[in-house]
Amino acid sequence: MTMLQLAFLRWKPSFALMLLSLVVLTGCSNTGDSALKKDVSDLKESVAKLQAAIAPTPVKLAVYKQYGFTLPLPDGLVPQTAGIGSATPSNDQGQLTSSVGGVSMVLIWTKQKMAPTEAVQGAFEVLKAAQPAVVFRPVNQGEIKVDGQAGQYGAFAALDKDQKVISTGAIGGWSCKNGANFTMIVSGAVQTAVEGSFQGFSNGFKCPA
């Protein structure tokens, strides 16, 4: 569920309660007390059912920490892992990919010395090279903090040949005290879902001990 949908869910019950107040004020001048009380009671019951029906279901999270770092992932989701320059990943290098709810995430880690700005720019260039038919346009950049460590991020939009936006994404880069460097790419068709997922992954990330 996207952040926009959650905002709508919070707004809709409030709007229904506003309607309830309006009915009460209008009814006082047009109906008897007993009829008004019944109308109000029925409407309260309808509002309660509405609120129960649209209440968002919390996503249960699990902690992934197979290679030293800690990353929150939806419970039951099994990410795919691979090595970088070797057959299998290790605590020193690797990549992890996952996809859920229309949002894809790639996390890359390496002991190769690299500044966060270089990591973000490098990932952006790889995306462009891998999909030459797609136009990748930077839209924002700035600083982030991941587990207390300073990092950088860049946001982008992917456009087709007709200049129509087909997806959006965010790239983050940061270094941990143990010398490991991390790059995370989150992308999807819905911008609010991408932003929320990027924040969730980066806020819940913990560096290797």
N, C-alpha and C positions, 0 to 999 in steps of 0.2 A: 504494500500500500504506500502510495507516494505521500510526500509532505502536503501537497495540495489537497489530496483526498482527505487526509487527517484534519486539515484546517476546515474543509467543508463539513466534515462530520461534527466538529465542535460547534460550527455556526448554526447548523440546521436545527438542533434542539433548542437553542436560544431563540431562534426565530419562531419556533412553534410556541414557546412560552410567551413571547410577545403577542402572538395571536390570541393566546388564552387570556391575557390581561385585557386585550381589546374587547373580546367577547363579554367578559365580566362587566366592563364599564358600560358597554352598550346595552347589555341585558338588564341592568338595574333600572333603566327608565322604561323598559318595554314589556317586562314579564313579571309575574309574581315571584315571591321568594322561593317557593317550592320548585317551580319550573326552572328557575335560574340555578338553584342548587343542583338539580339533576343534570342540567346542561353542563355546568362546570365540572361535575363529577365525571360525566362521560368523556369530556374533553381531556381531563387530567389523565384518565385511563388510556386514552388514545396517545397522548404525549409520552406516557411511560412506556407504552409498547413501541413507539417510534424510537425512543432513546435506546431501548434494549436491542432493537433490531439493527441499529446502525452503529452500535458501540464497536470500535475496532478491536480485533483480537491481537493481543501482544505476541510478538515473535519471540519464541524461546531461542536463546543464543547458547552456543557451545564455545569452548576455548580450544583453539588449535595451537599447539606448541611443539610440533614434532622436530623442528630444526632450531630450537633455542629461543626464537621469538614467540610472542603471544599475539594471536589475531582472533577477534570475535567473528564467528560465522554462524549462520542459522543452524540450529540443531538438526542433525540428520544429513546435512549437506556434506558430501565427500568431494573435496577439491582434487584437481589433477595436478601432479607435480612432475617436474623434469629437471635434468641437470643442465648446466651451461658449460659447454666444452667437455662434458663427461656424460656417461650413460645415466647416472643417477644424481639426485641432489644431495647436498650435505649441509652441515652447519655453516660452511664457508661460502657456498654458492648454490643457486637453484632458482627455480621459478614455480609459482603456484597460480593456478587459474581456477575461477569459479564463476558460475552464472546462476542467478536466481531473480525472479520477478522482472525479467527484461533488462536487468543490469548485469554487465560482465565486469570482472575484476581480474587484473593480472598483478602479481607481486613478484618482483625480482630482487634477489639479494646477492651480494658479492663482496669479497674482501679487496677488490681492486679499488685503489684510491681514486675518489671522485667527489667533487663538490656537488651539493644539492642542485645548483643551477645547471651544472653539466649533465646531471642525471635526467632532469626534466627535459632539457633541450635534446639530449640524445634519444630519449624515448619518443619525443615528438618527431624527430627526423626518421626514426625507424618506422613509425606509423605511416608517414608520407611515402616512404620508399616501398612499403609493403602493399599499399593500395594506390597505385598511380592514377586510377580512374576517379578517385575521390579527392576533392579539394579540402584540405584541412586548414582552418583559419583560426589563429589565436584570438581569444576574446578577453582574456583577463590573466593576471599573474600577481603573485604576492608572496608573503611569508606565512609559514605555518609553524606550529610546534607539535611534535609527535613524541610522546613520552618525555616531555621536557627538553627535547633536542630541537634546535633550530633547523628549519627546512624551507623548501620553496615549493610552490605549486603553480601550475599553469592550466587554464581552462581553454577548451577549444570547441569548435563546431565543425562537423563534417558535412560537406555539401556535394550534391550530385552535379552532373553536367549542366542542369538547368538552374543551378544556384539555389536549389531547394535543400533546406537542412534535413538530413536524414538521421543524424544522431549528434549527441553532445558528449563531452568527456572532460575529465580532469586528471592531471598527472601530478603526483607528489614525489619529492625526493628528500631524503634525510639520511643522516649518519648516526650510528650508535657509538657509545664509548668503547665497545669492544673492537672497533675497526670495521664493522660491517656497514655496508651502504645499501639502502633500500630505495626502490623505485616502485610506485604503485600507479596503475592506470585503471580508471573506472570509466565505463562508457555505457550509453544506452539511449533509447529514443526519447525518453521523458527527462527533461532537465532537472526537475525537482527531485526525481528518484535518484538521479546520478549525484546531485549535491548531497542529499541525505545519506546515501550509501558511502560516499567519499568521507564525509564527516564521521560516520559511524565506524568505518574501518580504521581511520587514522586516530580517532579519539580513543579507541579501544586497544590500539596496538601497544605492545610493550617490547622494549629492546631485550636482546639476550642478556642474561645476567653476567 
